[in-house]
Amino acid sequence: RYLVCKIEFADGKRAQREINSHEIFRQIKEAIKQAHGEYGLGVLLSSYKVNFLSKPSILIIRAARDHYRLLQSALFFVKKVGKYDAILNTIHIGGTIRTCQKFYIDYMRKELPSLLAECKTEGKSSLVPDNYLK
């Protein structure tokens, strides 16, 4: 299974931050160990992977089909992402990465107006392609 998660920062801002998938992988691994101990870590470590990290703080995490709920429950224990205080909210669970990518595209189309409202400059936003609004 694939979990699409949104990173919610404590300050409420969605500005681009320096976060890489290795840091998130390590912090989720620690959360799995904290929540489910060595058993949960052993069961999930063979299939657990952070597949995708986008600029507006959306990530796709892969887990074994039989044990994805262990991963989902462990996400509650993630309190920091990189050096920032944040939590991970699961917004979609899919069976394939393709369905998660389709969900991500639809989700970002709905989020686009609020992202544009947060832009401070009158110029083009780097998050919006030129042909999107046409």
TIRO-31653 format. One record per residue: residue number from 1; x, y, z of N, C-alpha, C in turn. Coordinates in steps of 0.05 Angstrom, whole numbers, plus 5000, padded with zeros to 4 digits. Example, Ala and Ser with C-alpha at 12.3 -4.5 7.8 and 13.67 -1.06 7.14 Angstrom:
seq: 1&n_xx: 5264&n_yy: 4886&n_zz: 5156&ca_xx: 5246&ca_yy: 4910&ca_zz: 5156&c_xx: 5264&c_yy: 4934&c_zz: 5156
seq: 2&n_xx: 5257&n_yy: 4955&n_zz: 5142&ca_xx: 5273&ca_yy: 4979&ca_zz: 5143&c_xx: 5258&c_yy: 5001&c_zz: 5157
END
This chain:
seq: 1&n_xx: 5017&n_yy: 4976&n_zz: 5000&ca_xx: 5000&ca_yy: 5000&ca_zz: 5000&c_xx: 5017&c_yy: 5025&c_zz: 5000
seq: 2&n_xx: 5006&n_yy: 5046&n_zz: 4991&ca_xx: 5019&ca_yy: 5072&ca_zz: 4990&c_xx: 5003&c_yy: 5092&c_zz: 5006
seq: 3&n_xx: 5016&n_yy: 5107&n_zz: 5023&ca_xx: 5003&ca_yy: 5128&ca_zz: 5039&c_xx: 5012&c_yy: 5155&c_zz: 5029
seq: 4&n_xx: 4993&n_yy: 5172&n_zz: 5022&ca_xx: 4998&ca_yy: 5200&ca_zz: 5015&c_xx: 4995&c_yy: 5216&c_zz: 5040
seq: 5&n_xx: 5016&n_yy: 5229&n_zz: 5048&ca_xx: 5016&ca_yy: 5245&ca_zz: 5073&c_xx: 5023&c_yy: 5274&c_zz: 5068
seq: 6&n_xx: 5010&n_yy: 5291&n_zz: 5083&ca_xx: 5015&ca_yy: 5320&ca_zz: 5081&c_xx: 5030&c_yy: 5328&c_zz: 5107
seq: 7&n_xx: 5051&n_yy: 5343&n_zz: 5103&ca_xx: 5067&ca_yy: 5353&ca_zz: 5126&c_xx: 5054&c_yy: 5379&c_zz: 5135
seq: 8&n_xx: 5044&n_yy: 5380&n_zz: 5160&ca_xx: 5032&ca_yy: 5404&ca_zz: 5172&c_xx: 5053&c_yy: 5416&c_zz: 5191
seq: 9&n_xx: 5063&n_yy: 5439&n_zz: 5184&ca_xx: 5083&ca_yy: 5452&ca_zz: 5201&c_xx: 5069&c_yy: 5466&c_zz: 5224
seq: 10&n_xx: 5083&n_yy: 5468&n_zz: 5247&ca_xx: 5072&ca_yy: 5480&ca_zz: 5271&c_xx: 5066&c_yy: 5509&c_zz: 5268
seq: 11&n_xx: 5082&n_yy: 5524&n_zz: 5251&ca_xx: 5077&ca_yy: 5552&ca_zz: 5248&c_xx: 5054&c_yy: 5558&c_zz: 5228
seq: 12&n_xx: 5044&n_yy: 5537&n_zz: 5215&ca_xx: 5022&ca_yy: 5540&ca_zz: 5196&c_xx: 5029&c_yy: 5549&c_zz: 5168
seq: 13&n_xx: 5054&n_yy: 5555&n_zz: 5164&ca_xx: 5063&ca_yy: 5565&ca_zz: 5137&c_xx: 5069&c_yy: 5541&c_zz: 5120
seq: 14&n_xx: 5065&n_yy: 5545&n_zz: 5093&ca_xx: 5071&ca_yy: 5524&ca_zz: 5074&c_xx: 5095&c_yy: 5532&c_zz: 5057
seq: 15&n_xx: 5111&n_yy: 5549&n_zz: 5067&ca_xx: 5135&ca_yy: 5558&ca_zz: 5051&c_xx: 5153&c_yy: 5534&c_zz: 5046
seq: 16&n_xx: 5168&n_yy: 5536&n_zz: 5024&ca_xx: 5187&ca_yy: 5515&ca_zz: 5017&c_xx: 5209&c_yy: 5514&c_zz: 5038
seq: 17&n_xx: 5215&n_yy: 5490&n_zz: 5047&ca_xx: 5235&ca_yy: 5487&ca_zz: 5068&c_xx: 5255&c_yy: 5465&c_zz: 5059
seq: 18&n_xx: 5278&n_yy: 5466&n_zz: 5071&ca_xx: 5299&ca_yy: 5447&ca_zz: 5064&c_xx: 5294&c_yy: 5421&c_zz: 5079
seq: 19&n_xx: 5281&n_yy: 5402&n_zz: 5065&ca_xx: 5275&ca_yy: 5376&ca_zz: 5077&c_xx: 5282&c_yy: 5355&c_zz: 5056
seq: 20&n_xx: 5295&n_yy: 5334&n_zz: 5064&ca_xx: 5300&ca_yy: 5312&ca_zz: 5045&c_xx: 5288&c_yy: 5286&c_zz: 5054
seq: 21&n_xx: 5285&n_yy: 5268&n_zz: 5036&ca_xx: 5271&ca_yy: 5243&ca_zz: 5042&c_xx: 5286&c_yy: 5225&c_zz: 5061
seq: 22&n_xx: 5313&n_yy: 5228&n_zz: 5063&ca_xx: 5328&ca_yy: 5212&ca_zz: 5082&c_xx: 5322&c_yy: 5220&c_zz: 5111
seq: 23&n_xx: 5319&n_yy: 5246&n_zz: 5116&ca_xx: 5312&ca_yy: 5255&ca_zz: 5143&c_xx: 5284&c_yy: 5244&c_zz: 5150
seq: 24&n_xx: 5265&n_yy: 5246&n_zz: 5132&ca_xx: 5238&ca_yy: 5237&ca_zz: 5138&c_xx: 5238&c_yy: 5207&c_zz: 5142
seq: 25&n_xx: 5254&n_yy: 5192&n_zz: 5126&ca_xx: 5256&ca_yy: 5163&ca_zz: 5129&c_xx: 5266&c_yy: 5156&c_zz: 5157
seq: 26&n_xx: 5287&n_yy: 5170&n_zz: 5166&ca_xx: 5298&ca_yy: 5165&ca_zz: 5192&c_xx: 5279&c_yy: 5171&c_zz: 5214
seq: 27&n_xx: 5265&n_yy: 5193&n_zz: 5212&ca_xx: 5246&ca_yy: 5201&ca_zz: 5233&c_xx: 5222&c_yy: 5183&c_zz: 5235
seq: 28&n_xx: 5212&n_yy: 5174&n_zz: 5212&ca_xx: 5190&ca_yy: 5155&ca_zz: 5212&c_xx: 5199&c_yy: 5128&c_zz: 5223
seq: 29&n_xx: 5223&n_yy: 5120&n_zz: 5217&ca_xx: 5235&ca_yy: 5095&ca_zz: 5227&c_xx: 5236&c_yy: 5096&c_zz: 5258
seq: 30&n_xx: 5244&n_yy: 5119&n_zz: 5269&ca_xx: 5245&ca_yy: 5122&ca_zz: 5298&c_xx: 5216&c_yy: 5121&c_zz: 5310
seq: 31&n_xx: 5197&n_yy: 5133&n_zz: 5295&ca_xx: 5169&ca_yy: 5132&ca_zz: 5305&c_xx: 5158&c_yy: 5104&c_zz: 5305
seq: 32&n_xx: 5165&n_yy: 5088&n_zz: 5284&ca_xx: 5156&ca_yy: 5060&ca_zz: 5283&c_xx: 5168&c_yy: 5045&c_zz: 5307
seq: 33&n_xx: 5193&n_yy: 5050&n_zz: 5313&ca_xx: 5206&ca_yy: 5036&ca_zz: 5336&c_xx: 5193&c_yy: 5045&c_zz: 5362
seq: 34&n_xx: 5187&n_yy: 5070&n_zz: 5365&ca_xx: 5174&ca_yy: 5080&ca_zz: 5389&c_xx: 5146&c_yy: 5069&c_zz: 5392
seq: 35&n_xx: 5131&n_yy: 5067&n_zz: 5371&ca_xx: 5103&ca_yy: 5058&ca_zz: 5372&c_xx: 5100&c_yy: 5028&c_zz: 5374
seq: 36&n_xx: 5116&n_yy: 5013&n_zz: 5359&ca_xx: 5112&ca_yy: 4984&ca_zz: 5356&c_xx: 5136&c_yy: 4968&c_zz: 5364
seq: 37&n_xx: 5158&n_yy: 4980&n_zz: 5372&ca_xx: 5181&ca_yy: 4966&ca_zz: 5381&c_xx: 5196&c_yy: 4952&c_zz: 5359
seq: 38&n_xx: 5212&n_yy: 4932&n_zz: 5367&ca_xx: 5229&ca_yy: 4918&ca_zz: 5348&c_xx: 5212&c_yy: 4901&c_zz: 5328
seq: 39&n_xx: 5190&n_yy: 4891&n_zz: 5337&ca_xx: 5172&ca_yy: 4876&ca_zz: 5320&c_xx: 5162&c_yy: 4893&c_zz: 5297
seq: 40&n_xx: 5151&n_yy: 4916&n_zz: 5303&ca_xx: 5141&ca_yy: 4934&ca_zz: 5282&c_xx: 5163&c_yy: 4943&c_zz: 5263
seq: 41&n_xx: 5186&n_yy: 4948&n_zz: 5274&ca_xx: 5209&ca_yy: 4957&ca_zz: 5258&c_xx: 5217&c_yy: 4934&c_zz: 5239
seq: 42&n_xx: 5219&n_yy: 4910&n_zz: 5249&ca_xx: 5227&ca_yy: 4887&ca_zz: 5233&c_xx: 5207&c_yy: 4881&c_zz: 5211
seq: 43&n_xx: 5181&n_yy: 4883&n_zz: 5217&ca_xx: 5161&ca_yy: 4877&ca_zz: 5197&c_xx: 5160&c_yy: 4898&c_zz: 5175
seq: 44&n_xx: 5163&n_yy: 4923&n_zz: 5182&ca_xx: 5160&ca_yy: 4945&ca_zz: 5163&c_xx: 5185&c_yy: 4952&c_zz: 5148
seq: 45&n_xx: 5208&n_yy: 4946&n_zz: 5159&ca_xx: 5233&ca_yy: 4956&ca_zz: 5148&c_xx: 5239&c_yy: 4944&c_zz: 5120
seq: 46&n_xx: 5229&n_yy: 4920&n_zz: 5115&ca_xx: 5235&ca_yy: 4908&ca_zz: 5089&c_xx: 5219&c_yy: 4921&c_zz: 5066
seq: 47&n_xx: 5196&n_yy: 4933&n_zz: 5072&ca_xx: 5180&ca_yy: 4944&ca_zz: 5051&c_xx: 5176&c_yy: 4975&c_zz: 5053
seq: 48&n_xx: 5184&n_yy: 4986&n_zz: 5075&ca_xx: 5179&ca_yy: 5015&ca_zz: 5080&c_xx: 5198&c_yy: 5032&c_zz: 5064
seq: 49&n_xx: 5187&n_yy: 5052&n_zz: 5050&ca_xx: 5204&ca_yy: 5070&ca_zz: 5033&c_xx: 5189&c_yy: 5096&c_zz: 5029
seq: 50&n_xx: 5204&n_yy: 5118&n_zz: 5031&ca_xx: 5192&ca_yy: 5144&ca_zz: 5024&c_xx: 5198&c_yy: 5148&c_zz: 4994
seq: 51&n_xx: 5176&n_yy: 5147&n_zz: 4978&ca_xx: 5179&ca_yy: 5147&ca_zz: 4949&c_xx: 5180&c_yy: 5175&c_zz: 4937
seq: 52&n_xx: 5166&n_yy: 5194&n_zz: 4948&ca_xx: 5162&ca_yy: 5219&ca_zz: 4934&c_xx: 5160&c_yy: 5241&c_zz: 4955
seq: 53&n_xx: 5173&n_yy: 5263&n_zz: 4949&ca_xx: 5171&ca_yy: 5287&ca_zz: 4966&c_xx: 5168&c_yy: 5311&c_zz: 4948
seq: 54&n_xx: 5145&n_yy: 5325&n_zz: 4950&ca_xx: 5141&ca_yy: 5348&ca_zz: 4933&c_xx: 5146&c_yy: 5374&c_zz: 4948
seq: 55&n_xx: 5148&n_yy: 5396&n_zz: 4934&ca_xx: 5153&ca_yy: 5422&ca_zz: 4946&c_xx: 5131&c_yy: 5431&c_zz: 4964
seq: 56&n_xx: 5105&n_yy: 5428&n_zz: 4958&ca_xx: 5085&ca_yy: 5436&ca_zz: 4978&c_xx: 5081&c_yy: 5417&c_zz: 5001
seq: 57&n_xx: 5102&n_yy: 5401&n_zz: 5007&ca_xx: 5103&ca_yy: 5383&ca_zz: 5030&c_xx: 5083&c_yy: 5360&c_zz: 5029
seq: 58&n_xx: 5082&n_yy: 5346&n_zz: 5007&ca_xx: 5066&ca_yy: 5322&ca_zz: 5005&c_xx: 5086&c_yy: 5299&c_zz: 5000
seq: 59&n_xx: 5082&n_yy: 5277&n_zz: 5013&ca_xx: 5100&ca_yy: 5254&ca_zz: 5009&c_xx: 5084&c_yy: 5229&c_zz: 5006
seq: 60&n_xx: 5095&n_yy: 5210&n_zz: 4991&ca_xx: 5083&ca_yy: 5183&ca_zz: 4987&c_xx: 5101&c_yy: 5163&c_zz: 5000
seq: 61&n_xx: 5090&n_yy: 5147&n_zz: 5017&ca_xx: 5105&ca_yy: 5127&ca_zz: 5032&c_xx: 5094&c_yy: 5099&c_zz: 5024
seq: 62&n_xx: 5113&n_yy: 5081&n_zz: 5019&ca_xx: 5105&ca_yy: 5053&ca_zz: 5012&c_xx: 5108&c_yy: 5036&c_zz: 5036
seq: 63&n_xx: 5090&n_yy: 5017&n_zz: 5040&ca_xx: 5091&ca_yy: 4998&ca_zz: 5062&c_xx: 5079&c_yy: 4971&c_zz: 5052
seq: 64&n_xx: 5085&n_yy: 4950&n_zz: 5065&ca_xx: 5074&ca_yy: 4924&ca_zz: 5058&c_xx: 5044&c_yy: 4924&c_zz: 5062
seq: 65&n_xx: 5031&n_yy: 4910&n_zz: 5044&ca_xx: 5001&ca_yy: 4910&ca_zz: 5044&c_xx: 4990&c_yy: 4900&c_zz: 5071
seq: 66&n_xx: 5003&n_yy: 4880&n_zz: 5082&ca_xx: 4993&ca_yy: 4868&ca_zz: 5107&c_xx: 4998&c_yy: 4885&c_zz: 5132
seq: 67&n_xx: 5017&n_yy: 4904&n_zz: 5130&ca_xx: 5026&ca_yy: 4918&ca_zz: 5153&c_xx: 5025&c_yy: 4949&c_zz: 5151
seq: 68&n_xx: 5010&n_yy: 4959&n_zz: 5131&ca_xx: 5010&ca_yy: 4988&ca_zz: 5127&c_xx: 4997&c_yy: 5003&c_zz: 5150
seq: 69&n_xx: 4979&n_yy: 4989&n_zz: 5165&ca_xx: 4965&ca_yy: 5002&ca_zz: 5187&c_xx: 4985&c_yy: 5007&c_zz: 5210
seq: 70&n_xx: 5005&n_yy: 4990&n_zz: 5213&ca_xx: 5026&ca_yy: 4995&ca_zz: 5233&c_xx: 5041&c_yy: 5021&c_zz: 5226
seq: 71&n_xx: 5047&n_yy: 5025&n_zz: 5201&ca_xx: 5060&ca_yy: 5049&ca_zz: 5192&c_xx: 5042&c_yy: 5073&c_zz: 5196
seq: 72&n_xx: 5017&n_yy: 5071&n_zz: 5189&ca_xx: 4998&ca_yy: 5093&ca_zz: 5192&c_xx: 4995&c_yy: 5101&c_zz: 5221
seq: 73&n_xx: 4994&n_yy: 5082&n_zz: 5239&ca_xx: 4991&ca_yy: 5089&ca_zz: 5267&c_xx: 5017&c_yy: 5100&c_zz: 5279
seq: 74&n_xx: 5040&n_yy: 5093&n_zz: 5267&ca_xx: 5065&ca_yy: 5104&ca_zz: 5277&c_xx: 5070&c_yy: 5132&c_zz: 5268
seq: 75&n_xx: 5057&n_yy: 5141&n_zz: 5247&ca_xx: 5060&ca_yy: 5169&ca_zz: 5237&c_xx: 5051&c_yy: 5189&c_zz: 5258
seq: 76&n_xx: 5034&n_yy: 5181&n_zz: 5276&ca_xx: 5024&ca_yy: 5198&ca_zz: 5298&c_xx: 5048&c_yy: 5207&c_zz: 5315
seq: 77&n_xx: 5068&n_yy: 5191&n_zz: 5318&ca_xx: 5091&ca_yy: 5196&ca_zz: 5335&c_xx: 5112&c_yy: 5214&c_zz: 5323
seq: 78&n_xx: 5109&n_yy: 5221&n_zz: 5298&ca_xx: 5128&ca_yy: 5239&ca_zz: 5285&c_xx: 5121&c_yy: 5267&c_zz: 5293
seq: 79&n_xx: 5139&n_yy: 5280&n_zz: 5307&ca_xx: 5134&ca_yy: 5308&ca_zz: 5316&c_xx: 5153&c_yy: 5328&c_zz: 5303
seq: 80&n_xx: 5174&n_yy: 5319&n_zz: 5289&ca_xx: 5192&ca_yy: 5336&ca_zz: 5276&c_xx: 5197&c_yy: 5325&c_zz: 5248
seq: 81&n_xx: 5199&n_yy: 5343&n_zz: 5228&ca_xx: 5206&ca_yy: 5336&ca_zz: 5201&c_xx: 5231&c_yy: 5353&c_zz: 5195
seq: 82&n_xx: 5253&n_yy: 5341&n_zz: 5192&ca_xx: 5278&ca_yy: 5356&ca_zz: 5190&c_xx: 5284&c_yy: 5370&c_zz: 5216
seq: 83&n_xx: 5288&n_yy: 5395&n_zz: 5215&ca_xx: 5292&ca_yy: 5411&ca_zz: 5239&c_xx: 5267&c_yy: 5427&c_zz: 5248
seq: 84&n_xx: 5245&n_yy: 5422&n_zz: 5234&ca_xx: 5221&ca_yy: 5437&ca_zz: 5239&c_xx: 5200&c_yy: 5420&c_zz: 5255
seq: 85&n_xx: 5186&n_yy: 5434&n_zz: 5272&ca_xx: 5164&ca_yy: 5420&ca_zz: 5286&c_xx: 5141&c_yy: 5417&c_zz: 5267
seq: 86&n_xx: 5132&n_yy: 5392&n_zz: 5264&ca_xx: 5111&ca_yy: 5386&ca_zz: 5244&c_xx: 5099&c_yy: 5359&c_zz: 5251
seq: 87&n_xx: 5075&n_yy: 5354&n_zz: 5239&ca_xx: 5062&ca_yy: 5328&ca_zz: 5240&c_xx: 5056&c_yy: 5318&c_zz: 5212
seq: 88&n_xx: 5051&n_yy: 5292&n_zz: 5210&ca_xx: 5044&ca_yy: 5280&ca_zz: 5184&c_xx: 5015&c_yy: 5271&c_zz: 5185
seq: 89&n_xx: 4999&n_yy: 5282&n_zz: 5166&ca_xx: 4971&ca_yy: 5274&ca_zz: 5164&c_xx: 4968&c_yy: 5256&c_zz: 5139
seq: 90&n_xx: 4956&n_yy: 5233&n_zz: 5142&ca_xx: 4950&ca_yy: 5216&ca_zz: 5120&c_xx: 4925&c_yy: 5226&c_zz: 5106
seq: 91&n_xx: 4928&n_yy: 5232&n_zz: 5080&ca_xx: 4905&ca_yy: 5243&ca_zz: 5065&c_xx: 4894&c_yy: 5224&c_zz: 5045
seq: 92&n_xx: 4909&n_yy: 5202&n_zz: 5039&ca_xx: 4899&ca_yy: 5182&ca_zz: 5020&c_xx: 4915&c_yy: 5156&c_zz: 5024
seq: 93&n_xx: 4902&n_yy: 5133&n_zz: 5020&ca_xx: 4915&ca_yy: 5107&ca_zz: 5020&c_xx: 4907&c_yy: 5094&c_zz: 4993
seq: 94&n_xx: 4928&n_yy: 5086&n_zz: 4978&ca_xx: 4923&ca_yy: 5073&ca_zz: 4953&c_xx: 4937&c_yy: 5047&c_zz: 4950
seq: 95&n_xx: 4928&n_yy: 5031&n_zz: 4931&ca_xx: 4940&ca_yy: 5005&ca_zz: 4926&c_xx: 4964&c_yy: 5006&c_zz: 4907
seq: 96&n_xx: 4965&n_yy: 5027&n_zz: 4890&ca_xx: 4987&ca_yy: 5030&ca_zz: 4871&c_xx: 4997&c_yy: 5059&c_zz: 4872
seq: 97&n_xx: 5021&n_yy: 5062&n_zz: 4863&ca_xx: 5033&ca_yy: 5089&ca_zz: 4863&c_xx: 5018&c_yy: 5107&c_zz: 4842
seq: 98&n_xx: 5008&n_yy: 5094&n_zz: 4821&ca_xx: 4994&ca_yy: 5109&ca_zz: 4801&c_xx: 4968&c_yy: 5122&c_zz: 4812
seq: 99&n_xx: 4953&n_yy: 5107&n_zz: 4828&ca_xx: 4928&ca_yy: 5119&ca_zz: 4839&c_xx: 4936&c_yy: 5141&c_zz: 4858
seq: 100&n_xx: 4958&n_yy: 5138&n_zz: 4872&ca_xx: 4966&ca_yy: 5160&ca_zz: 4890&c_xx: 4975&c_yy: 5184&c_zz: 4875
seq: 101&n_xx: 4988&n_yy: 5181&n_zz: 4852&ca_xx: 4996&ca_yy: 5203&ca_zz: 4836&c_xx: 4972&c_yy: 5218&c_zz: 4824
seq: 102&n_xx: 4951&n_yy: 5202&n_zz: 4816&ca_xx: 4927&ca_yy: 5215&ca_zz: 4806&c_xx: 4913&c_yy: 5230&c_zz: 4829
seq: 103&n_xx: 4912&n_yy: 5219&n_zz: 4853&ca_xx: 4901&ca_yy: 5233&ca_zz: 4876&c_xx: 4917&c_yy: 5259&c_zz: 4881
seq: 104&n_xx: 4943&n_yy: 5257&n_zz: 4880&ca_xx: 4960&ca_yy: 5280&ca_zz: 4884&c_xx: 4954&c_yy: 5303&c_zz: 4865
seq: 105&n_xx: 4951&n_yy: 5296&n_zz: 4839&ca_xx: 4945&ca_yy: 5316&ca_zz: 4819&c_xx: 4918&c_yy: 5330&c_zz: 4825
seq: 106&n_xx: 4897&n_yy: 5314&n_zz: 4831&ca_xx: 4871&ca_yy: 5325&ca_zz: 4838&c_xx: 4872&c_yy: 5342&c_zz: 4863
seq: 107&n_xx: 4887&n_yy: 5333&n_zz: 4883&ca_xx: 4890&ca_yy: 5347&ca_zz: 4908&c_xx: 4903&c_yy: 5374&c_zz: 4903
seq: 108&n_xx: 4924&n_yy: 5374&n_zz: 4887&ca_xx: 4939&ca_yy: 5400&ca_zz: 4883&c_xx: 4922&c_yy: 5419&c_zz: 4866
seq: 109&n_xx: 4905&n_yy: 5409&n_zz: 4848&ca_xx: 4887&ca_yy: 5427&ca_zz: 4833&c_xx: 4867&c_yy: 5441&c_zz: 4852
seq: 110&n_xx: 4859&n_yy: 5426&n_zz: 4873&ca_xx: 4840&ca_yy: 5439&ca_zz: 4893&c_xx: 4855&c_yy: 5458&c_zz: 4911
seq: 111&n_xx: 4880&n_yy: 5452&n_zz: 4917&ca_xx: 4896&ca_yy: 5469&ca_zz: 4935&c_xx: 4908&c_yy: 5493&c_zz: 4921
seq: 112&n_xx: 4909&n_yy: 5493&n_zz: 4895&ca_xx: 4922&ca_yy: 5515&ca_zz: 4880&c_xx: 4912&c_yy: 5543&c_zz: 4887
seq: 113&n_xx: 4886&n_yy: 5548&n_zz: 4889&ca_xx: 4877&ca_yy: 5575&ca_zz: 4896&c_xx: 4887&c_yy: 5585&c_zz: 4923
seq: 114&n_xx: 4888&n_yy: 5567&n_zz: 4943&ca_xx: 4898&ca_yy: 5576&ca_zz: 4969&c_xx: 4929&c_yy: 5580&c_zz: 4968
seq: 115&n_xx: 4943&n_yy: 5565&n_zz: 4952&ca_xx: 4972&ca_yy: 5569&ca_zz: 4949&c_xx: 4977&c_yy: 5596&c_zz: 4935
seq: 116&n_xx: 4961&n_yy: 5602&n_zz: 4915&ca_xx: 4965&ca_yy: 5627&ca_zz: 4901&c_xx: 4959&c_yy: 5651&c_zz: 4919
seq: 117&n_xx: 4939&n_yy: 5648&n_zz: 4937&ca_xx: 4932&ca_yy: 5670&ca_zz: 4955&c_xx: 4955&c_yy: 5675&c_zz: 4974
seq: 118&n_xx: 4972&n_yy: 5656&n_zz: 4980&ca_xx: 4994&ca_yy: 5660&ca_zz: 4998&c_xx: 5019&c_yy: 5672&c_zz: 4985
seq: 119&n_xx: 5019&n_yy: 5674&n_zz: 4958&ca_xx: 5042&ca_yy: 5686&ca_zz: 4944&c_xx: 5044&c_yy: 5716&c_zz: 4951
seq: 120&n_xx: 5068&n_yy: 5724&n_zz: 4957&ca_xx: 5072&ca_yy: 5752&ca_zz: 4965&c_xx: 5078&c_yy: 5770&c_zz: 4941
seq: 121&n_xx: 5089&n_yy: 5759&n_zz: 4919&ca_xx: 5096&ca_yy: 5775&ca_zz: 4896&c_xx: 5074&c_yy: 5775&c_zz: 4876
seq: 122&n_xx: 5074&n_yy: 5794&n_zz: 4858&ca_xx: 5054&ca_yy: 5795&ca_zz: 4837&c_xx: 5064&c_yy: 5780&c_zz: 4812
seq: 123&n_xx: 5089&n_yy: 5771&n_zz: 4812&ca_xx: 5100&ca_yy: 5756&ca_zz: 4790&c_xx: 5089&c_yy: 5727&c_zz: 4790
seq: 124&n_xx: 5100&n_yy: 5711&n_zz: 4772&ca_xx: 5091&ca_yy: 5683&ca_zz: 4770&c_xx: 5101&c_yy: 5667&c_zz: 4793
seq: 125&n_xx: 5086&n_yy: 5648&n_zz: 4802&ca_xx: 5094&ca_yy: 5630&ca_zz: 4823&c_xx: 5108&c_yy: 5606&c_zz: 4811
seq: 126&n_xx: 5129&n_yy: 5596&n_zz: 4825&ca_xx: 5143&ca_yy: 5573&ca_zz: 4815&c_xx: 5127&c_yy: 5548&c_zz: 4817
seq: 127&n_xx: 5106&n_yy: 5548&n_zz: 4833&ca_xx: 5089&ca_yy: 5525&ca_zz: 4837&c_xx: 5069&c_yy: 5520&c_zz: 4815
seq: 128&n_xx: 5064&n_yy: 5541&n_zz: 4799&ca_xx: 5042&ca_yy: 5540&ca_zz: 4779&c_xx: 5055&c_yy: 5540&c_zz: 4751
seq: 129&n_xx: 5049&n_yy: 5520&n_zz: 4735&ca_xx: 5059&ca_yy: 5520&ca_zz: 4708&c_xx: 5044&c_yy: 5542&c_zz: 4692
seq: 130&n_xx: 5057&n_yy: 5552&n_zz: 4671&ca_xx: 5046&ca_yy: 5574&ca_zz: 4655&c_xx: 5019&c_yy: 5567&c_zz: 4642
seq: 131&n_xx: 5016&n_yy: 5542&n_zz: 4633&ca_xx: 4991&ca_yy: 5535&ca_zz: 4619&c_xx: 4969&c_yy: 5526&c_zz: 4637
seq: 132&n_xx: 4973&n_yy: 5526&n_zz: 4663&ca_xx: 4952&ca_yy: 5515&ca_zz: 4681&c_xx: 4927&c_yy: 5532&c_zz: 4682
seq: 133&n_xx: 4930&n_yy: 5558&n_zz: 4683&ca_xx: 4907&ca_yy: 5575&ca_zz: 4686&c_xx: 4892&c_yy: 5582&c_zz: 4660
seq: 134&n_xx: 4902&n_yy: 5572&n_zz: 4638&ca_xx: 4890&ca_yy: 5578&ca_zz: 4612&c_xx: 4867&c_yy: 5560&c_zz: 4607
END
